[in-house]
Amino acid sequence: MTPPALQRRLGLGDAVFIGLGSMVGAGVFAVWAPAADAAGTGLLVGLAIAAVVAFGNATSSAQLAAAHPTSGGAYAYGRAELGPWWGFIAGWGFVVGKTASCAAMALTFAAYAAPAGWERPVAIGAVVALTAVNWFGVTRTAGAARVIVVITLGALGAAVTAAFSGGAFSDGSAPGSLWTGGAYGVLQSAGLLFFAFAGYARIATMGEEVREPRRVIPRAIVIAFVVALAVYAVVAVAVLGALGPAGVAASTEPVADAAARSGWEWIGVVVRVGAAAGSLGALLALIAGVSRTAFAMARERDLPAYLDRVHPRWHVPHRAELTAGALVVALVALVDLRGAIGFSSFGVLLYYFVANVAAFRQRGDARRYPVALQVIGGIGCLVLAATLPWQSVAAGVAVVAVGVAYRAIRIRRAA
């Protein structure tokens, strides 16, 4: 009897919304303060740099996905193009780092949606609910992503309109020098803003659940990236125009504060609803992405074989889904990771570095984009990683070392 397998149920629109749900999440409401603190108005240059690096990564992911329409994203691509160790390092960094990101995103949602003192229970409830959504089939995941993205974009549209109606740039806050933060500050802001675009990986990790993947996945990645870039660019200009670089850097809720300049009393509630929805959208896509990568790794025995199962009715990697959800619930209950997940950033950059190297190696009919884009993406990942705080780099290296030791021991025992 043939065991149940993942089914190709997602179309182009579904894949685009899953990607947008990952990219236009809570980060678009909060990333501006640390970026402005690092670079002032230079965050606009940082956004451009992040977009260029992210575009290189996106085209690498699209090219690889067309040649390898399977689950796992850069884990599967690294194995196929470079060898098992390359794939493992990418997959391990993604699974461990993004599991922590799931916990952080759940806590971010609760910060916006829960009454004081109820943040952890509400965050746990969100994780359980979204794990259940993913359990009942990938079409439910896509449907929920559509609703959440529409709510988030609607809230952002209202906030931007309010910011401009309040007289953006009318108080002399128009950007002056775009290099006020210096080269290092601009690059650091680019590193912060880069992760806003990293959500297209979620599309690639679901490669076995997309119809016509060789055509649909590359298109979905590029479309989601372009839409997300436009959203971030408009919000950046609106926030800087309303508050000025110093005001943005000092704000804990820059989008809400910029919108409040309009005097519209109801706009704060709209922004909070949008931020909560954005957090849920990112969390939904993150849980799906982690579980698919874990499933792919278990299939190759790089993670326990227990995770290598597909539900006979819902056709999802249900054991990987439940395990990911349980780990996130445990993290939410025990620790607050919102300010301590720098190694997640390191893991994402490592993940995309492997993707760029893998795409660089492709030849013949598999090549869709100029080699220069993979070079830009790969070098960009290394440069942005170098701008991370040393604590983040150290934590990331430690996480990779644990993974390498785990795989080495497993291989030795299997020999």
N, C-alpha and C positions, 0 to 999 in steps of 0.2 A: 504493500500500500504506500502510495506517495505521500510523504508528510506535507502538512499545509504549508503554504508559502505566502509571502507578501504579494499583494495584488496591485496592478497598475490602475488606479482609480482617479488620480489627480490630473486635471487638465492645466492649460497654461495659466488661466486666471487663478486657480487654486494655488499653484506654485508661486505666483507673483505675490499673492496676499500672505502666504506663509513667510516669504522673504521680507515683505514690508513689515509684518508683525514683529519680526526680529530686529529690524533696523530702526523703525520709527517707534521705539519703546520709551521707557522712562528716561533714557539718556537724553533725548531731545529736550526734556524739560529741565535737566539738571547739569549737563556737561559744560554749559557756558561759563559758569563761575570759575571752576579750576582752569579752564582754557584761557579765560581773560586774566586770571591771576598770573598765569605763566607768560602771556604774550601781549596783554592789552588788546588794542585793535589788531595786532598781528595775528590774532586768532583767525582772521579772515584768510591770511596767507597759510596758516596752519591747516585750515579747512581745505584749501586748494591742494596742499601737499598731501594731506590724508586722502583726498579724492583720487589723486593721481596714483598713489600707491595702491589704494583699494581697487581702482580700475584694473591695474595690472594683475592683482590677485583674482579679481572677478573673471577676467578673460582666461586666466589660467584654469580656474575652476570650471568655467564653461567648456573649455577645450577638452579637459580631462573627462568631464561628465559625459560629453558626446561619445568619447571612445570607451568609457567604462561606466555604463548606466547601471550601477549597482549601489547598494547601501554602503554607508561608511565614509563618504567624502574623501578627504585627503588620506585617511587611513588606507582605504582601498586603492587609491591612486598611487600612493607611495609604495605599497607592496607590489603593484603590477609593474610600475615603471622603474623603481629603484631597488627594491628588495624588501624583505620582511622587517628588518630593523628600522629602516626609514619609516615604513608605514606604522610600525608600533609606536615609535616616538611621537609621531603626529597624532595618532589616535589616543594614546595615553594622556598627552597634554590636553587634548580636547575634552576627554571624558572627565578627568579629575578637575580641570579648571572650570569647565562649564557646569559641573555639579555644584561647585561653590557659587558660581554665578546664579544658578537657579535659586539657591537659598537667599542670596543677596537681593534678587529681584522680588522674591516673595515678601521679604521684609520691607522693601521699598513700596510695594503695593499696599501693605498694611499701614505704613506710615501715612499714606494718603487717605486710606479708606476706613481705618479702624479707630474707634474711640480710644482715648488714653488708657493705657493699661491692658488693652486687648490686642496689642500688635501681634504677639506670637501666636495666640489661638487663631486669629484671622488669617495670618500668613500660612499656618498649617492647613487651615480649611481651604485656602486657595490652591495649595499644592495638591491636596487630595481631590478636589473638584476637577482640576485640569488633567491630572493623571487619569481620572475616570473618563473625561472627554476623549483623551487619546486612546484609552482602552477600547472604546466602542467604535473604532475604525478611523482611518485616516481622513475620510470624508467629513466626519464630525470635527476633526482638528481643523480642516480647511474652512468649514462653515463658521466655526467659532472665530477663526482668524479674520475672516471677512468682516464680521460684526465689530470686532474689537478695533480693527484698523479704521473702519469708517468712523467710529466714535472718536478715536484718537485724532484723526485728521480733521474732523469737524471742530474739535476743541482747539486744535492748533490754529485752524483758520480763523476762529473767533478771536483767539488771543492776538494773533498778528494784526487783524483788523483793528482791534482795540488799541494796540501799541501805536500803530500809525495814526489813528484818529486822535490820539493824545498828543500829537505834535512831535513825531520822531525827528530828531536832529534840529528841532526849533530852538533848543536851549544851548546850542553850541557844542553838542555832544557828537557832532559828525566826526568820523575817524580822521585822525591826523596821520602821522607816520605809521606805516604798517609794520615797521621794524622796531617799535619801541621796546619790545621784549628781548631783542637781540636774537641771534641765530639759534642759540640753545633754547630760549623761551618759545620761539616759534615752532621748533621741532618738538618740544615737549607738548605744546598744544596740539600739534598734529598727531602725536601719539595718543593723546586723550580722545581726539575726535575720530581717529581711525576706527576705533571699535564701534562707532555708530554704524559703520558700513559693513561690519563683519557678518551680518545676518544672512547674506546670500549663501553661506556655508550650509544653513539649514536646508536649503533647496537641494544641494548636492548630496547631503547625507540621506535623503529620501529617494535616491535614484531608482530603487526597485518598485516605487509606488506611483511613478509618473508615467502617464501614457505617452507614447512616442518620445522616449527620453532623449534620444539623440537630437531631436529638433526642439522639444519643449524646454528642457533644462537650460541650455545656453540662452535661449530667448528670455526665459523667466529671470535668470540671474541679471542680465543686462537691463531689462525693464525695471526690475525692483531697485537696482542700483541707481539708475537715472532718476527715478521718482524720489527716492530717499535723498539724493544729493540736492535736488531742487527744494525739497522741504527744509533741509538743514540750512541751505543758503538763505532762504527767505527768513527763517526764524532768526538766524544770526544777525542779519541786517536790522531786523525789527528790534531785537533785544538791545543791540549796541546803540541803535538810534534813540531808543527811549531812555536808557539808563546811563549810557556812556561806559567806557571800559572800566573805570573805577567802580561805578555803581554795579556793573555786572559781576565784577570780582568779589564785591562785598555781599552780594545777595545769596541767600540760601534757596530762593525760588525765583530765579531771574525771569522766567517766562511769565509767571503770575505777577511779579512786580512791574514788569514792562506793560502788561495789559492793564494793570490797575491805574496807570497814568491817564487812562481814558476817563476815569471817574465812573465807569459802569459798575454799579455795586454787585451785580450778579456774576461778573466775569471770573471772580476768584473761584466760585463753585464750579464753573465750567472747566477751568484749567485743572482743578483737582480731579474732577471726573476723568478728564483726558489723560492726566498723568497716571491715575489708577488703571485705566483701560490699557494704556501703553505698557505698564508693568505686567499686566496679565497677558498681553499679546506676546511680549518677549519671553515670559515664563512658559507659556504654552509651546512656543516654538523651540525653546531651549530643552524642555523635557523630551520633546519628540526627537530632537537632534541627538541628544545624549543617548537615548535608548537605541536609536538606529545604529549609532557608531559602536555602542557596547555590543549590540547584536552581531554586527559584522566582525568585531574582534573575537567574540565567543565562537563564531563559526570557524575561525582560523585557529582557535584554541589559544589566542593571546589573552583572553579572559576566560573564566570558568565556563565549561560547556553547558552548565545549567541555564545560562542566558540565551542559548541558541535554540529557541523555540518560538513558533508562530501559532497564534490562537486559531483553532480550526474553524471558528465562526467569523470572528472579526478580522482575521488576517492581519494582525499587528504583532510585533515582538513583545508579547504580554509580560513575560518574565523580566525582560530588560526594562519595560515600562514600570512595573511594580517595584523593582529593585531601585531604579533611579528615583522614583517617588519616595520610597522609604528612606533612602539616604538623605534626600533633601529635607524631609520632615525632621529627621534626626538632627541635621545641622541647624535648622531653624529653631528647634527646641532648645538646643544646647549652647549655641554661640551666635554672635552677631557679626556677620561677615561683610556688612555693607562697607566698612572702611578697611577691610583686611583681605582683599582678594587680588592683590597685585600680581600674584603668580598666575592668575587666570589670564591677565593681559599678556604675560610672557608666553603662556601656553598657546594663545591664539596666534601670536606672531610666529611661533615655531611651527604651528600647524600650517599656516599659509606659506612659510618659507619652504616647507617640504612640497607643497602643492606647486609652487613656482619652479622648483628644481625638477619635479616630475614632468611638468608641462614643457620645460626647456628641452628635455630629453626626447620629446615626441618628434616624429619625422613623418614625411609622406602625407597620406590622406588625412592623418590624424591632426595635422597642424591647421589651425583656423586663424590664428592671430600672429603678428610679427614677434620674433624672438625678443625684440627690444622690450616688449611689455612684460615678459617674464623676468628679464634682467632688472627692470625698474621695480617690479613687485618684490623680487627676492632681496635686492639691495635695500629697498625701502623697509622691508621687515626687519633687517638687521640694524639699520640706523635707528628706527623707532624703538627697537628693543634696547638699544644702547642708551636711549634717553630716559628709560624708566628708572625710578628710584632704585638704589642698589639693593634695598631690602626686597623689592619685587623680583629682581633678577636672582638674588640668592635663593628666595623661596621657590622660584621656577626651576632653577638648577637642581634644588633638592628634590622636588617632585619628580623630575625626569630621572634622577639618580635612583630613586625608589622603584620607579617603573622598570628601568634597565635591570636592576638587581632581581626584581620579581621574574622578569622574562628569562634571565640567565639561569636562575634556579630551576624554573619550570622546564627549560630545555635540557638541563643536566639530568633532572629526574626522569625525563621521558626517554633519555638515551639508553 
